[in-house]
Amino acid sequence: MFRIYKIDKTRPRRYGKVTRLLYTLLFSIPSIVILFVVFSEKGNDQQNDFISIAGLIVMVFITLYLLVSKKLNAMKPIGYLEFSSRGIKKSIGDMTETYNYADIQTLRIEKFIRPFAISDSWRIYSKYIIKISINDSDTFLVVGDKSIKHKRLSILDTLELLQKKKITKIEFSL
């Protein structure tokens, strides 16, 4: 069982790209500050410039940190996705829907958002987009990486197992 998350945007791929860009900017700022400190000269006029530039960089860092944490806190779990021997069961609220493996044409998984906390970073990504294609209709779900029941079991491991058993066609675009 894996959690399904709700995001407020209609295009989850673009939302993930923007969030990954914010991550890149957020984690590159400390290296810029370190390079600036290493290559700066010790002078009275330049120290004032250094303090103002370092303050500006710290303010940008804090702003990006708040933007990323706000985006991640906006995603709320709304249901779960369960893989069984017969098919995939999607439960959102009171609604339950089952997809049989024989009906699924393709099952595609894409990277979405990296984990923000260090404790969650045992995998590369903590949230993925799963696309289930059945008879010309596509269902997009944002799914967490860790299983609800078994904490060390990831969705990638589950889908690799399904692919080894040749139950359905799975595309990985990571």
matplotlib code that plots the C-alpha trace (Angstrom):
import matplotlib.pyplot as plt

x = [0.0, 1.3, -0.1, -1.7, -1.2, -3.3, -1.6, -3.4, -2.0, -3.5, -0.2, 1.9, 4.9, 5.4, 4.9, 7.6, 10.0, 9.5, 10.1, 13.2, 14.5, 13.9, 15.8, 18.7, 18.8, 18.3, 21.2, 23.6, 23.4, 25.6, 28.3, 28.2, 28.6, 31.6, 33.2, 32.6, 34.2, 37.2, 37.9, 37.1, 40.0, 40.4, 39.9, 37.9, 35.9, 35.4, 34.3, 31.2, 30.4, 31.0, 28.6, 25.8, 26.2, 26.3, 23.2, 21.4, 22.4, 21.2, 17.8, 17.5, 18.3, 15.7, 13.1, 13.8, 13.7, 10.3, 9.0, 10.1, 8.7, 5.4, 5.1, 5.8, 3.4, 0.6, 0.6, -1.9, -2.4, -5.9, -5.9, -3.8, -2.7, -2.4, -0.7, -2.1, -1.8, -4.9, -4.6, -4.1, -6.6, -7.0, -8.8, -9.5, -11.9, -14.9, -14.4, -12.5, -11.5, -9.7, -7.6, -7.0, -3.5, -5.1, -6.9, -3.8, -2.0, 0.9, 1.9, 4.4, 6.4, 8.1, 10.2, 8.4, 9.8, 12.9, 12.7, 13.3, 14.3, 17.6, 15.9, 13.7, 16.6, 17.4, 15.9, 16.5, 12.9, 10.2, 7.2, 6.5, 3.9, 2.2, 0.3, -2.1, -3.4, -6.6, -8.5, -7.4, -8.0, -5.1, -5.1, -2.3, -1.5, 1.1, 2.3, 4.7, 7.8, 7.6, 5.0, 2.5, 2.8, 6.4, 8.7, 11.7, 9.6, 9.6, 7.3, 10.2, 10.9, 7.2, 7.1, 10.3, 8.8, 5.7, 8.0, 10.0, 6.8, 5.7, 2.3, 2.0, 4.1, 5.9, 7.8, 10.4, 11.3, 13.6]
y = [0.0, 3.4, 6.8, 8.9, 12.6, 15.5, 18.5, 21.8, 22.0, 20.5, 19.7, 17.6, 17.2, 21.0, 21.3, 18.7, 20.4, 23.8, 22.2, 20.4, 23.7, 25.3, 22.4, 23.0, 26.7, 26.1, 23.7, 25.6, 28.8, 27.6, 26.6, 30.1, 31.6, 29.4, 30.2, 33.9, 33.7, 31.8, 34.2, 37.5, 39.7, 41.3, 45.0, 47.7, 48.7, 45.2, 43.9, 46.2, 44.8, 41.3, 41.7, 43.2, 40.5, 37.7, 39.1, 39.2, 35.6, 34.4, 36.2, 34.4, 31.1, 31.6, 32.6, 29.5, 27.3, 28.7, 28.2, 24.6, 23.7, 25.4, 23.4, 20.2, 20.9, 21.6, 18.0, 16.1, 12.3, 11.5, 7.7, 4.7, 2.5, -1.2, -3.8, -7.3, -10.5, -9.6, -5.9, -2.4, -1.1, 2.6, 4.0, 7.7, 8.5, 6.2, 5.5, 2.3, 1.4, -1.8, -2.1, -5.6, -6.3, -7.7, -4.4, -2.2, -1.3, 0.5, 1.4, 4.3, 5.7, 9.1, 11.0, 13.8, 15.3, 14.6, 14.2, 17.4, 15.9, 14.1, 11.2, 10.5, 10.5, 6.8, 6.7, 9.2, 10.4, 10.3, 10.9, 9.6, 10.1, 6.9, 6.8, 4.0, 3.6, 1.6, 1.8, 5.3, 6.8, 7.8, 8.1, 10.1, 9.6, 11.2, 8.3, 8.2, 5.9, 4.2, 1.6, 2.2, -1.3, -2.2, 0.9, -0.5, -1.6, 1.0, 1.4, 0.9, -2.5, -3.4, -2.4, -4.2, -7.3, -6.9, -6.5, -9.6, -11.7, -10.1, -9.3, -6.0, -3.6, -1.1, 1.9, 3.6, 7.1, 8.1]
z = [0.0, -1.0, -0.3, -3.0, -2.7, -3.9, -5.4, -6.2, -9.7, -12.8, -14.4, -12.0, -14.3, -14.5, -10.7, -10.2, -12.6, -10.8, -7.4, -8.6, -10.0, -6.6, -4.9, -7.2, -6.5, -2.8, -2.4, -4.7, -2.7, 0.2, -2.2, -3.8, -0.3, 0.4, -2.9, -2.3, 1.1, -0.2, -3.1, -1.3, -0.3, 3.1, 2.7, 4.5, 1.4, 0.3, 3.7, 3.5, 0.1, 1.3, 4.2, 2.0, -0.7, 2.0, 3.6, 0.2, -0.5, 2.9, 2.3, -1.0, 0.6, 3.3, 0.7, -1.4, 1.7, 2.6, -1.0, -1.2, 2.3, 1.4, -1.8, 0.0, 2.8, 0.3, -0.8, 1.4, 1.4, 0.1, -0.3, -1.1, -4.0, -3.4, -5.7, -5.5, -7.5, -9.5, -10.1, -8.7, -6.1, -5.8, -2.8, -2.5, 0.4, 0.1, -3.6, -4.5, -8.0, -9.2, -12.3, -13.6, -15.0, -18.2, -18.9, -18.3, -21.5, -19.9, -16.4, -16.4, -13.5, -13.5, -11.0, -9.2, -6.1, -4.0, -0.3, 1.7, 5.0, 5.4, 7.2, 4.1, 1.7, 1.6, -1.9, -4.7, -5.0, -2.4, -4.7, -8.2, -10.8, -12.0, -15.3, -15.7, -19.4, -20.0, -23.3, -24.4, -20.9, -18.7, -14.9, -13.3, -9.6, -7.4, -5.1, -2.2, -2.4, 0.9, 1.7, 4.5, 5.9, 5.1, 5.5, 3.6, 0.6, -2.2, -5.1, -7.5, -5.9, -6.3, -9.9, -10.7, -9.2, -11.4, -14.5, -13.6, -13.4, -16.7, -15.4, -17.2, -19.4, -17.2, -18.4, -16.1, -17.0, -14.1]

ax = plt.figure().add_subplot(projection="3d")
ax.plot(x, y, z, "-o")
ax.set_aspect("equal")
plt.show()
